[in-house]
Amino acid sequence: MSLVQEQAGDVTVVRPEGRIDGVSAAQFQAELLDIINGAQLVVIDGSSINYVSSAGLRAFLIAAKTAQGKGGKVSLCGLSAGVEEIFVISGFSKIISIYPALEQALA
């Protein structure tokens, strides 16, 4: 799992790649929390995520709650149908806003 970040105005766009699972979730969470500590609005472009395990979901939840605690927000976009289904079935789509593409997330 690798993570790239860039700025789009006042929004930090984060692009993780690969699997976010029991092996990579702790690193993903640590890097994402570092980003959230310096940014108010974060959009995670999930177009290159091919799998999310329960450990990965936990990392997303902690990131979203941390951002909310600071008055910020974490959103997701560009998820594949399979990955989005994981967020919907688990109920996480009620906690984290999911958009079809980056353009909608930034609007």
C-alpha positions in Angstrom: 0.0 0.0 0.0 1.4 3.4 -1.0 -0.1 6.8 -0.3 0.2 10.0 -2.4 -1.2 13.3 -1.4 -1.8 16.6 -3.2 -3.7 19.9 -2.6 -6.8 20.9 -4.5 -7.5 24.4 -3.1 -8.2 24.0 0.6 -8.8 20.2 0.2 -6.1 17.6 0.7 -6.6 14.7 -1.8 -5.1 11.4 -0.7 -4.6 8.6 -3.1 -3.9 5.2 -1.5 -3.0 2.2 -3.8 -3.5 -1.5 -3.3 -4.9 -3.4 -0.4 -5.8 -1.9 3.0 -5.8 -5.0 5.1 -4.4 -6.4 8.3 -0.9 -6.0 7.0 -1.1 -2.4 5.7 -3.9 -0.8 7.8 -1.7 0.4 10.7 0.7 2.2 8.3 -2.3 3.6 6.3 -3.9 4.8 9.5 -0.7 6.5 10.8 -0.1 8.3 7.5 -3.7 9.4 7.2 -3.8 10.7 10.7 -0.6 12.7 10.1 -2.3 14.2 7.0 -5.5 15.0 9.0 -3.5 16.7 11.7 -2.4 19.3 9.1 -5.6 19.5 7.0 -9.2 20.4 7.7 -10.8 18.7 4.6 -9.5 15.4 3.3 -10.8 13.5 0.3 -9.6 10.0 -0.2 -9.6 9.0 -3.9 -10.1 5.3 -3.6 -9.9 4.5 -7.3 -6.7 2.6 -6.8 -7.8 0.7 -3.7 -8.6 -2.9 -4.6 -9.5 -4.4 -1.2 -10.5 -3.1 2.3 -10.6 -5.5 5.3 -12.2 -4.9 8.7 -8.8 -3.5 9.8 -8.9 -1.1 6.9 -12.4 -0.1 7.8 -11.3 0.7 11.3 -8.5 2.9 9.9 -11.1 4.9 7.9 -13.4 5.2 10.9 -10.6 6.5 13.2 -9.6 9.0 10.5 -13.2 10.2 10.1 -13.7 10.5 13.8 -10.4 12.3 14.3 -11.2 14.8 11.6 -14.7 15.4 13.0 -13.2 16.0 16.4 -11.1 18.8 14.9 -14.1 20.2 13.0 -12.9 18.7 9.7 -14.2 16.1 7.4 -13.0 13.0 5.5 -14.8 11.9 2.3 -14.3 9.1 -0.1 -14.6 9.0 -3.9 -13.9 6.8 -6.9 -14.4 3.5 -5.2 -14.7 0.3 -7.2 -18.1 -1.4 -6.9 -16.7 -4.1 -4.7 -14.9 -1.8 -2.3 -17.9 0.5 -2.2 -20.1 -2.5 -1.3 -17.9 -3.2 1.7 -18.5 0.4 3.0 -22.3 0.2 2.3 -22.8 -3.3 3.9 -20.8 -2.3 7.0 -22.7 0.9 7.4 -19.7 3.0 7.0 -21.3 4.9 4.1 -23.5 6.5 6.8 -20.4 7.8 8.6 -18.2 8.8 5.7 -19.6 10.5 2.6 -18.9 8.6 -0.6 -18.9 10.3 -4.0 -18.7 8.7 -7.5 -15.7 10.8 -8.6 -13.2 13.3 -7.3 -15.0 16.2 -9.1 -18.2 15.6 -7.0 -16.2 15.2 -3.8 -14.5 18.6 -4.3 -17.7 20.4 -5.3 
